[in-house]
Amino acid sequence: MNYQEMTKILKDTLSLRWDPVAVRMMRPGEERPPQLIEPPVPLRHCQSLTVARRGHCLYMPPRSHACPDGSGILGLVEMSSKLRSGDLYLLFKKLPTLKIAQKMISTRPEFKAGSYEATLLAPLDQALFEPDVVIMTLWPEQAMWLCCAQTYYSGERQSFKTSGFNSTCADLIIQPMKTGEMNISFGCYGARASSEIDDFELYLSIPTPLLEPIVQALLKLGQKSIPEERRKVYLHPVMDKVGSRRDHPQKGKEGRDIEIFIDEQQCLGDGLCVAFCPSSVLEMKEREGRQVAEAVHPKSCSLCYTCVGQCPEKAIQISYS
């Protein structure tokens, strides 16, 4: 699967607003790829991400990096002693003491100065280089599905390591490159103050070797799980009012009982409700020579509404009275 195909699946399945961005740390001695432009003015690393997600291919040597903190963290230049000391974090009133600032600096992921010669960025489907990571700008729901896609084949949960400090460089580039695991970033002071990332957006970075398996899993999830979640199929205040086939609950009845109504005429007999019910409330029964669902253990129902959401004919309604 090539990058153009993966981009289409990512954008279509997740309904992405912005292009996934391919990022490569250019090693010493590598040639500059063709068709990458050096911006006419220096950009912060976080700004270059927002430029690339809008369709531009960038070559960013040290002279094009406007943020000295970011270029130092990325291993493009030697970080200044003033930045390394932590003094500026106190001046900006971001941290309370020099000791805490120095601890934050000493524990963030960094590359050694001189490790790389430039950052290369491009929309994934236009990348003429092999990216180290692919960075996506997402809403939380979209990030959730990428987490689900990683779990789809591995069964593993995610463990993110991130910060509100120097996050777009340290947490999106260095952390996933060093660990081989995807990582998340909510941006940082510089990213939020100087780029167009929306208040409701976050970043997720995927090391390139993990990308294709995640995309393949998204294809599977996009067949059923993603569209169902987005249709809110278990939103019971709506589901209970989709029709008027069932009788109204008896008035004046003491206690609170769950009533499960199954329209036998509408029921296809496919058994989906029985298969999906986590509490074995339903069973298939024969009625007039055909299989229909029946609520045989209504007291076990937890009102999860899975049967209602999974019924293709909306033949099931539930009341709690």
C-alpha positions as CSV (number, residue, x, y, z in Angstrom):
1,M,0.0,0.0,0.0
2,N,1.5,3.3,-1.0
3,Y,1.3,6.7,0.7
4,Q,-1.4,8.0,-1.6
5,E,-3.6,5.0,-0.8
6,M,-3.0,5.3,2.9
7,T,-3.8,9.0,2.8
8,K,-7.1,8.4,1.1
9,I,-8.1,5.8,3.6
10,L,-7.1,8.0,6.6
11,K,-8.9,11.0,5.2
12,D,-12.1,9.1,4.1
13,T,-12.4,6.8,7.2
14,L,-11.6,9.4,9.8
15,S,-13.1,12.4,7.9
16,L,-9.9,14.4,8.4
17,R,-9.9,18.1,7.8
18,W,-6.1,18.3,7.4
19,D,-3.6,16.3,5.4
20,P,-1.5,13.8,7.4
21,V,2.1,15.2,7.5
22,A,5.1,13.1,6.7
23,V,8.2,14.3,8.6
24,R,11.8,13.1,8.1
25,M,14.9,14.2,10.1
26,M,17.5,14.6,7.3
27,R,20.7,12.8,8.2
28,P,24.1,14.2,7.6
29,G,25.2,13.5,4.0
30,E,21.7,13.0,2.6
31,E,20.7,14.9,-0.5
32,R,17.9,17.4,-0.3
33,P,14.8,15.8,-2.0
34,P,13.5,17.5,-5.1
35,Q,10.4,19.7,-5.0
36,L,10.8,20.7,-1.4
37,I,10.9,24.5,-0.9
38,E,12.7,26.4,1.8
39,P,10.3,28.9,3.2
40,P,11.1,32.6,2.5
41,V,11.0,33.4,6.2
42,P,12.0,31.2,9.2
43,L,9.2,29.2,10.8
44,R,8.9,27.5,14.1
45,H,8.7,23.7,13.9
46,C,5.0,23.9,15.0
47,Q,4.3,26.4,12.3
48,S,5.9,24.3,9.6
49,L,3.5,21.5,10.5
50,T,0.5,23.7,9.9
51,V,2.0,24.8,6.6
52,A,2.6,21.2,5.5
53,R,-0.9,20.0,6.5
54,R,-2.3,22.6,4.2
55,G,-0.5,21.0,1.2
56,H,3.1,22.4,1.1
57,C,6.4,20.5,0.9
58,L,9.1,22.0,3.0
59,Y,12.9,21.8,3.4
60,M,13.8,23.3,6.8
61,P,17.6,23.6,7.5
62,P,18.7,25.3,10.8
63,R,18.5,28.8,9.2
64,S,14.8,28.2,8.5
65,H,13.9,27.3,12.1
66,A,12.7,30.3,14.0
67,C,12.4,28.6,17.4
68,P,15.9,28.2,19.0
69,D,14.4,25.9,21.6
70,G,12.9,23.6,19.0
71,S,15.9,23.5,16.7
72,G,18.1,22.6,19.7
73,I,15.7,19.9,20.9
74,L,15.6,18.4,17.3
75,G,19.4,18.1,17.2
76,L,19.8,20.7,14.4
77,V,21.9,23.1,16.4
78,E,23.6,23.5,19.8
79,M,21.1,24.9,22.3
80,S,22.1,28.2,23.8
81,S,23.2,28.2,27.5
82,K,20.3,30.6,28.3
83,L,17.7,28.1,27.1
84,R,19.6,25.2,28.6
85,S,19.7,26.9,32.0
86,G,15.9,27.2,32.4
87,D,16.0,30.9,33.2
88,L,13.5,31.8,30.5
89,Y,10.8,29.5,31.9
90,L,10.9,31.6,35.1
91,L,10.9,34.8,33.1
92,F,7.8,33.7,31.2
93,K,6.3,32.6,34.5
94,K,5.7,29.1,33.1
95,L,7.4,27.3,36.0
96,P,7.9,28.4,39.6
97,T,11.6,27.6,40.3
98,L,14.8,27.0,38.5
99,K,15.1,23.6,40.0
100,I,11.8,22.5,38.5
101,A,12.7,24.1,35.1
102,Q,16.0,22.2,35.0
103,K,14.2,19.0,35.9
104,M,11.8,19.5,33.0
105,I,14.6,20.2,30.6
106,S,16.7,17.2,31.8
107,T,13.8,14.7,31.4
108,R,12.4,15.8,28.0
109,P,13.5,13.8,24.9
110,E,16.1,15.5,22.7
111,F,18.5,14.6,19.9
112,K,22.2,15.4,20.3
113,A,23.3,18.6,18.5
114,G,24.5,17.9,15.0
115,S,22.5,14.6,14.7
116,Y,20.5,16.0,11.8
117,E,20.8,18.6,9.1
118,A,17.2,19.6,8.4
119,T,13.6,18.7,8.9
120,L,11.6,17.6,5.8
121,L,7.8,18.0,5.8
122,A,5.2,17.2,3.2
123,P,1.6,16.0,3.0
124,L,1.9,12.2,3.2
125,D,0.5,11.7,-0.3
126,Q,3.1,14.1,-1.8
127,A,6.1,12.9,0.2
128,L,9.2,12.2,-2.0
129,F,11.1,10.9,1.0
130,E,10.8,8.1,3.5
131,P,9.3,9.7,6.7
132,D,10.3,8.9,10.2
133,V,6.9,9.8,11.5
134,V,3.5,10.8,10.2
135,I,1.7,13.5,12.2
136,M,-2.0,14.0,12.1
137,T,-4.1,16.9,13.4
138,L,-7.2,15.4,15.0
139,W,-10.2,15.8,17.1
140,P,-10.3,13.6,20.2
141,E,-12.8,11.2,18.5
142,Q,-10.5,10.7,15.5
143,A,-7.5,10.1,17.8
144,M,-9.6,7.5,19.7
145,W,-10.1,5.5,16.4
146,L,-6.4,5.5,15.7
147,C,-5.8,4.1,19.1
148,C,-8.5,1.5,18.4
149,A,-6.8,0.7,15.1
150,Q,-3.4,0.1,16.8
151,T,-5.1,-2.2,19.3
152,Y,-7.0,-4.0,16.5
153,Y,-4.1,-6.3,15.6
154,S,-1.9,-6.1,18.8
155,G,-4.5,-6.2,21.6
156,E,-2.3,-3.6,23.4
157,R,-3.4,-0.4,25.1
158,Q,-1.5,2.8,24.4
159,S,0.9,4.5,26.8
160,F,1.5,8.1,25.9
161,K,4.3,10.3,27.3
162,T,3.7,13.9,26.7
163,S,3.9,17.4,28.1
164,G,2.7,20.9,27.7
165,F,6.3,22.0,27.3
166,N,8.2,21.8,23.9
167,S,5.7,19.2,22.9
168,T,5.3,19.6,19.1
169,C,9.0,18.9,18.7
170,A,9.9,16.6,21.6
171,D,6.7,14.5,21.8
172,L,5.8,14.3,18.1
173,I,9.3,13.7,16.6
174,I,11.8,12.5,19.2
175,Q,9.6,10.4,21.4
176,P,8.1,8.2,18.7
177,M,11.4,7.9,16.8
178,K,13.2,6.7,20.0
179,T,10.5,4.3,21.2
180,G,8.9,3.1,17.9
181,E,5.5,3.8,19.4
182,M,2.9,6.4,18.5
183,N,2.6,9.4,20.8
184,I,0.2,12.3,21.4
185,S,0.6,16.0,21.9
186,F,-1.7,18.8,22.9
187,G,0.7,21.3,21.6
188,C,2.6,23.7,23.9
189,Y,2.8,27.4,24.7
190,G,4.7,28.1,21.5
191,A,2.5,26.0,19.3
192,R,-0.7,27.4,20.6
193,A,0.5,31.0,20.6
194,S,2.1,31.0,17.1
195,S,0.2,28.5,14.9
196,E,-3.3,27.9,13.8
197,I,-4.0,24.7,15.7
198,D,-7.6,25.0,16.9
199,D,-8.5,24.8,20.6
200,F,-10.3,21.5,20.0
201,E,-7.5,19.9,18.0
202,L,-4.6,17.7,19.1
203,Y,-1.7,16.0,17.4
204,L,-0.9,12.3,17.1
205,S,2.4,11.0,15.7
206,I,2.8,7.5,14.2
207,P,6.2,6.0,13.4
208,T,6.2,5.0,9.8
209,P,6.5,1.2,10.3
210,L,3.3,1.2,12.3
211,L,1.3,3.2,9.7
212,E,0.2,0.5,7.2
213,P,-1.1,-1.9,9.9
214,I,-3.0,1.0,11.5
215,V,-4.5,2.0,8.1
216,Q,-5.5,-1.7,7.4
217,A,-7.2,-1.8,10.8
218,L,-9.1,1.4,10.1
219,L,-10.5,-0.2,6.9
220,K,-12.0,-2.9,9.1
221,L,-13.3,-0.5,11.7
222,G,-14.7,1.7,9.0
223,Q,-17.0,-1.1,7.9
224,K,-19.2,-1.0,11.0
225,S,-17.8,0.4,14.2
226,I,-16.9,3.9,13.1
227,P,-20.2,4.7,11.2
228,E,-22.3,3.2,14.1
229,E,-20.5,5.3,16.7
230,R,-21.0,8.4,14.6
231,R,-24.7,7.7,14.2
232,K,-25.0,7.4,18.0
233,V,-26.9,4.1,17.6
234,Y,-27.3,3.6,21.4
235,L,-28.8,7.0,22.1
236,H,-31.9,5.6,23.8
237,P,-34.0,8.8,24.3
238,V,-34.2,8.9,20.5
239,M,-34.4,5.2,19.8
240,D,-37.5,4.8,22.0
241,K,-39.4,7.3,20.0
242,V,-38.8,6.1,16.4
243,G,-42.2,4.4,16.1
244,S,-45.5,3.8,17.8
245,R,-45.9,0.0,17.3
246,R,-45.6,-0.9,21.0
247,D,-48.2,-0.4,23.6
248,H,-47.7,2.2,26.3
249,P,-46.6,0.9,29.7
250,Q,-49.3,0.4,32.2
251,K,-49.9,3.4,34.4
252,G,-49.8,3.2,38.1
253,K,-47.6,0.1,38.1
254,E,-45.4,-0.2,41.2
255,G,-41.7,-0.5,41.0
256,R,-39.4,0.1,38.0
257,D,-39.4,-2.6,35.3
258,I,-37.7,-3.0,32.0
259,E,-40.1,-3.8,29.2
260,I,-38.6,-5.1,25.9
261,F,-40.9,-4.9,22.9
262,I,-40.0,-6.8,19.7
263,D,-42.2,-6.3,16.7
264,E,-42.4,-9.9,15.3
265,Q,-43.6,-8.6,11.9
266,Q,-40.5,-6.4,11.6
267,C,-38.0,-9.0,13.0
268,L,-35.9,-10.6,10.3
269,G,-34.9,-13.5,12.4
270,D,-31.2,-12.9,11.7
271,G,-30.3,-13.3,15.4
272,L,-28.1,-10.2,15.6
273,C,-29.7,-8.9,18.7
274,V,-29.2,-12.3,20.4
275,A,-25.5,-12.4,19.3
276,F,-24.8,-8.9,20.5
277,C,-26.7,-9.0,23.8
278,P,-23.9,-9.1,26.5
279,S,-26.3,-10.4,29.2
280,S,-28.1,-13.2,27.2
281,V,-31.5,-11.5,27.6
282,L,-32.7,-12.6,24.2
283,E,-33.2,-15.9,22.4
284,M,-34.5,-16.9,19.0
285,K,-37.9,-18.7,19.1
286,E,-40.0,-20.2,16.3
287,R,-43.2,-18.5,15.6
288,E,-45.5,-19.6,12.8
289,G,-42.7,-21.4,11.0
290,R,-40.1,-18.6,11.3
291,Q,-37.5,-17.5,13.8
292,V,-38.1,-14.4,15.8
293,A,-36.3,-12.8,18.8
294,E,-37.9,-13.0,22.2
295,A,-36.9,-11.4,25.5
296,V,-36.7,-14.4,27.8
297,H,-34.7,-12.8,30.7
298,P,-35.8,-9.2,30.8
299,K,-34.7,-8.8,34.4
300,S,-31.1,-9.3,33.2
301,C,-31.3,-6.3,30.9
302,S,-29.0,-3.4,31.8
303,L,-30.4,-1.0,29.3
304,C,-27.2,-0.8,27.3
305,Y,-29.4,-0.6,24.1
306,T,-27.0,-2.7,22.1
307,C,-29.8,-4.8,20.7
308,V,-31.8,-1.7,19.7
309,G,-28.8,-0.2,17.9
310,Q,-27.8,-3.4,16.1
311,C,-31.3,-4.3,14.8
312,P,-31.3,-3.4,11.1
313,E,-35.1,-3.1,11.1
314,K,-35.5,-1.1,14.4
315,A,-37.8,-3.8,15.6
316,I,-36.8,-3.5,19.2
317,Q,-37.9,-0.9,21.7
318,I,-37.3,-0.7,25.4
319,S,-39.0,1.1,28.2
320,Y,-38.0,1.6,31.8
321,S,-41.0,2.3,34.0
